[in-house]
Amino acid sequence: MTRRWLILADDLTGAADCAIAFARRGATACVQWGEAGPGAGEAVLSHDADSRQLGPEAAAARHAALAERLHDPDRAVFKKIDSTLRGQPAAELAATLDVLRRRMGGAFAILAPAFPATGRTTEDGRIRVAGRPLAETELWRRDHTYPTDALPAMLDGAGLTSTTIPLATVRAGGESLRAALDAASRASAVAVLDAVEDDDLARIAAAGLALDAAGLVWIGSAGLAHALAAAEAASPAPARTVASGPGGTLVVVGSLAAISRAAARRLAAGTRLRHVPVAPDWLLDAGEAERRRWCDSVAARLAVGDDVLVEVAMGEAPDLAIGSRLATALGALLAPAAPHLGALVATGGETAAALLAGFGVDGLALVDEIEPGVSLGVTRGRIAVPIVTKAGAFGSEDTLLRAVHHLRAIRHEGSPT
């Protein structure tokens, strides 16, 4: 793989599940955040802007600043967005394109947010989840910032002109698809492309890469990242050996998504694991001595090699407004357990970011993908342990169980397989 990439993401798990697409095919790939600079060694630099919870103006300003600081003309740009349109993808994209137009004299975007392997598809310029319109799903009801799930309307609200390229044109591929993309490029419009299967994304990647347009920004989720990586290196690279830390695996579930909660229940029902639910009120209000005793008990279990599941018990009607406070409090609470970790599993980008901050981790070197949207890496910074990250709404009820088994194999065999 000769092309180098800059991935700008709005949360940590998204930064990882896009970058792993390239790492699986032999590219060096890292995830970073905060004030980290442009780097030089890695072929793929994926930066978590941590903007999912910001308003449109603040999210746009953060992405503009990152584009100014991290953009390199020798790197292709991939703007990672949430496959269910959480956060502020339109404002972030508009800000990124503004910077690139000033720096390069022009910019053009290809938007294909489908991730078929996780049930996200795009038809008629709208996202579907497991065949249902996004606007009819639990994900949309719980967390959305746009009045409609129509991608052209979302872009229009941020002042971006778009053109929708239907599935029939995508599947025609070849010259028809290249001509449609070229017309959008000349009009400086965002090309919104339908995709229902992985082969659709492969056609989009091939056609867009053939254009080799200056200032081209790719926009999508990990589905498009995998298509782009495969277009340049079709065969996955051999799995790399990974070393674990001294103790057991810490699994932390902070996501509100129903599938993550089901996966936690499935994992808790297994053997060789300690399940530790944490009530939000206790997490925010417990005294220092009580918190220290709680963490000491978790650390003691990890130290003797036990796996521990810590789950924020949100109940039936969770208060979404305190999500950030809970993640921060959880990261601080678990920080003293860092020296006893053998490995880590974190669901939800906000939860993962808070944990890693508490553990003194300043980056991730990506290694492999356990299943679509579930990445394996190694932490950088104060500790170096295997870590599995998963977006809250990805996976199945067996995903956490598979992740823990995967990490047990690493602990006993030094292998991710």
N, C-alpha and C positions, 0 to 999 in steps of 0.2 A: 504494500500500500504506500503510494508516494504522496498523496494529497494530505495536507495537514488541516486540522479543524479547530475552530473555536466554537464551543457550545455555550450559549447563554440560557440558563434555566431559572425558573422562579422558585424552585425548592430543591432540597437535597436529593430526594429519591429520584426526581426527574432528571437531575444532572447525572446521576449514576446510571439510570436505566437507558439513557441515550449513549453515553460514553462506552458502556460495556459492549454495545453493538460492534464498535471498532476494535476494542480490546480482544474480543473473542476471535477476531481474524488476524491477530498478531500485532496490532498497533499498540504502542505504549500509550496509556491513557490514565489521566488522573482527574480527580474531582477536587476543587478548591473553593474557598469562600472568603468573605471578609476583604481585607486589604491586600491579599496575595496578588502578585504581579503577573505579567504575561508569560513567564517561564520561557524555556528554550528547548529542554530535552524531550518532552513528550510530544508525540505526533498529534494527540488529541487532548486539548485543554478544555475541561468542562467546569464552568463557574456557576455556583449557586448564588443568585442575586438575593435570595431570601426575601422575595417581594410578594409572595402569594397573599399575605394578609394586608398589604398596603392598598390605599386608594389609588385611583388612576394617575393622579399628578405625581405622587411620591414614587409609584412604581416606574413611571416613565422617566423621571429624573434619575432614578437609580440605574436603569438600563442605559440611559444616555451616558452617564458617567463611566459605566463599565465598558461600553463600546469605545469611548474615547481612550480609556486606559489600556484595554486588552487587544483591540483590533490590530491585526497585522495583515498587510496586503497578501502575504504568502499563505494565510489561513483562510479556508472557506468558512463561512459563517452559518451556523445552525441555531435558530431561535426555537428552543424547546417550549412548547405550550402544553397545558394540561389537556388531556384527550376529552375531558368533559367541560372545558372552558372555565374552570375555576380561576380565580385571580383576575388579572388585568391584561390578558394577552394582546388585545388590540392597542392599548396605550403603550405597552412595552415595545411592540413591533413598530409603531409609528415613530417612537423616539429612536430606536435602533436604525431604522431606515434614514431618518434625518441626519444622523451622524455619518452614515456611510455615504450619503449623497454629497455631503460637504467634503468628506475626505477623498472620495473617489470620482466625483463628478456625476454620479448616477447610481441608482440602486433599483433592483427588481426582486420580487419575492414570489416564491412558490409555496403555497399553503396546502398541506395534505396531512391533516391531524389524525387520520385513521390509524388504528392499532388492532388489526383483525385478530391477532393471537389472544387478545384480552376482550374480544367482543365489541370493540369500538369500530364502527364503519362510518362512511360518509356517503350520502346519497342526496342529490338535488341541493347540494350546498348546506346540508344539515347533518349533524352527528346523530347516529343511532347507537344504542347500547343493547347488545344481545337482541338486535332486531327492533327494539322499541325506540321511538323518538326520544331524544335526550330530555326534552322538556317534560316527559311523563314519568321520569325515573326518580327514585329516592335521592340519587346524587344531585340532581337539579333542585329538587325541593329543599334539600338541606343546605345547599351552598351554591348560589349563583349571583352574578353581578350584572348580567345583561337582561334586558326585557324579553329577548327572544333568543332561541338557539340557532337562528339562521346566520351562517358565517358572513355573507355579504353585508347584512345589517350590522353585525358586530363591527366589521371593518369601517363601514360608513360612519358609525358613531365616533370613530377616532380620526375622521377626515381622510380615510384611505379609499382610493378608487379600486374596485375589484372587477374581475370577470370570472364567471364560473365555467369550468370545463367539465362537461358531463361524463358519466361513466362510459357511454358509448365511444366518445373520443379517446378516453384513456385506453380502452380496450382495443381500439383500432391501432394504437401505438404508432411507431415508425414516423413517417413524414407527417401524418395528420396531427399527431400529438405535438411534434416539434413545431409545426406551423402555428398551432394554437398558443403554445408557450412563447414563441417568437413574437406573435402579435401582442400578447400581454406585455412582453418586455419592452417593445417599442412604445407602448402606451404608458409605460411606468405604472402599470396596474398590478395589484396582487392577484396572481392566478390561484383560484380556489378549485382544487381538484377532488372529484369523487374517487373513492376507493373502497372496495368491499372485501377484497382478498389480497393476500400478500403479493400475488402476481401483478395486481394493479399498481401497488407501490413500486414494484420492480420496474414496471414500464415508465412510471413517472420519474424515477431516479435516472434511468438510462437516458430518457429524453432531455431532462434538465442538465445532466452532466455533459451531454453532447453539445448543448448550447454554449457552455463555457462563458456565460455572460459576465462581464465585469460588474461587480457590486451585487451579485446574486446572493440572496438570503433564502435559505431553506427554513421552512416553518413547519413544525409537526411534533409528534411524540416519538416514542422509541420505535414504533413501526416503520416510520420513514427513515430513522437513523439506521435500522437494520438493512433496509433496502439500499441505502447509499453505501454502507460498508460492504455489502455483498457484491455490489456492482464493481467494486475495485479489488476485492479479494474473496472469491467465491467459497473457498474452503476454510472452515474454522481452524484456528491454530490448535496445536496440542495443548492439553491442560497443563498448567504449571503447578509445581509443588508449592504448598503453602504451609507455613509453620504456625501452630497455635500458641496461645499464651499458657500460663501455668495452671489455670483452674477450669471451672465449668463454663458453660455458655449462659449468658444473660440474655433473655428474650424480653423486650419491652414493647407493650402494645398500648399506644396512646390514641390511635385512630378511632374515630366514631363509626367508620364504615361497618355495615352489617357483616360483610364477608370477613373482615379482620376479627370481629368479635366471635364469629363462628369458628374461625381457625384457632383462636385462643382457647375456646371451650374444648375443641378436639385435642389440642396439645395438652391441656390440663388433665384430660382424662387418661393420658398415657402414664407410663411408669418412669421411674428414674428422673422425676422432675418435681420441683417445689413450686406451687402456685401461690403467689402473694398478691391478692387484690389490694388496691390502694384507693380509699375514698377521697374524692376531690377536696372535701372540707378538711380532712385530716392533712392532706398534702399541703394545703395552703396555711393551715393554722396550728399545726402541732408544734410543741415546744422543742428547743434545741436538744435537750437530753433525750426526749422520746424519739426524735428523729435519728439521733446517733445510735441508740440501741437498735432501732429498726434496721439501719444500714449495716451495723455490725453483724446482725443475724444473717442478712443476705450475703455479705462478704464471707462469713464463715462457711456458708453452704458452697459458695463458689470455690473457696480455697481448698475444699476436700474433693473437688471435681464434680459436684452436683450441678445440674442445670436448673436455672431459676427463671420462672415466668413472672414478671411484674406487669400487672394490668391495671390501668386506671379505670375504676369501676364507675362509669358515667351514669348508669341507670337508664330508665326509659325516656326521660325528657332532659337530655344534657343541655347545659348552658354553654352555647358556642362562644359566647363573649369572653369566657375565661380560659379558652383553649391555650392561648399563648402563655398565660401565667402558669397553667398546669405543667406545660412542657418545660418551662424554665425551672420551676420548682422541682420537677422530677429529675432534671439533669443535675441540679445542685445536690439533691438528696442522695443520688447514687454515685456521685463523684468519688467519695472515699473508697468505693469498691473497685476502682480501676486496677490497682496492682494485682487483684485476684482473678481477673478475667482470663478465660481461655479463648472466648470468642463472643461476638455480640450479634443479636438480631434486633432490628428496629423497624417498626411499621409506622408510616407517616413521615413526611419530610420534616415537619416541625419538631416532632418527637426526636427523630434522629439527630437533627442539628443541635438541639438542646443537650442531648446526651454527650455528643462528641465534644461540644464546648466544655462541659463539665469534666470530661476525661482528658482534656488537654490535647485533643487531636486537631491538627490543622490541615488535613488533606487525606484523600483515599487513593491508593493505587489499585486500579481495577484489574480483576483477574478472569472472571468467568460469569456466566449467567446460569442460575439454577433452573429457572423456568422463565417464560416471558414476563418481563417487568420486575424480576427478582434477581438482584445483582450480588455478586461476591467480590469483595475487595479486601485490602489490608490497610489498616489505619496507619497514618503517619503522625509523628509528633511525640508526645510523652509516652504513649504505648503503641506497640505494633502487634495487633491481633487481627484475625479474620473477622470480617463484618459482612452480614447480609442485610441489605436494605430493600424495602418493599413499599410502594405506594399503598396507602390504606385500602383503596378500593380494588386493588389487583389481587389475583390469585384465587384459590379455592379454599375450602375448609381444611384441606390437607397441606396447604403451603407451608405453614409454620412447622409442622411436623417434619416435612421433607427437609426444610432448612436446618433444623436441629440435627437430624440424622446425617446430613451432609457435613455439618461441622464436627460431629462426633467422629466421622470417618477421617477428617483432617487431623483431629487430635490424636487418633490412634495409628494412622497410617501416613500422615504427612501428605495426603492427596485429596484434591477436591472432588474426586469421582467416587 
